[in-house]
Amino acid sequence: MSAHFDALLNAVARSIYALRLLRAHGFPDQALKIVARATTIDRILYTGPAWWIYGYANASDEERIQRILDWM
């Protein structure tokens, strides 16, 4: 299941790169935070219940996701 988490984290990293580009072009910081939270949390909420309810996620995967959420 770690491959799915790796794919999620890669998607988050790409989103962060895109957000940095938007910031460089003058996008307001508050708007960037809203976009980042909406896109990242949406991805986690969409797939998260299946990971935790059905036991696909182990403790290290949950910790990785929590670190992302804490960082945001």
N, C-alpha and C positions, 0 to 999 in steps of 0.2 A: 504494500500500500504506500510505501514511501515514495514511489514514483509519482503518485497522484499529488502528494504533498510537494514534491520537488517541482512538478508542473505548476502548482498553485503559487509557490514562492517565486518561480521564474516569471510568471505573469505579473505578480506584484512588483518585481524588480523592473519589468518593462514599463509598468504604469508609473513607477517612480521616475524613471528616465523621462517619460513623456511629460510628467508634471514639472520636472526641472527645465525642460525646454519651454514649457508654457511660462514658467516664472521668468526665464531669461527674456521672453518677449513681452513682459510686463503684466502678466496675469496676476491679479491681486492674491495675496497670501491666504486670506480667509476663504476665497473661492477655491483655491488649490486644496485646502484642507477638506472642504466639503466634498469636492470631487474625489479625492483620495479615499476618504472614509467610505463614501457611497459605493465606489467600485470595489474596494477591497473587502469591506464587510459584506457586501452583497454576494461576492464569490464564496466567502466562508459560510454565510448563512444558508446559501443554496445547497451546498454539499455537506456541511458540517453535521447535521442531524444523522445522516446515514453513517458517517464515519464513527460517531460516538455511540449511537444506539446499537448498531450492529457490530461494534467492536473492531472496526477496521483501523482505527487510530490507536497507536500505542502511546505511552507516556511521553516519549521524546517528540512524537509528532504533535501532540497537544501542546507541549512546551514551545515548540517552534511557532505554532500559530499564536500562542499567547504573547510571545515576544514581539511579533508583528503588531498585534493589537495594542500592546503597551507602548510601542514605539510611536504609534499614530496618536 
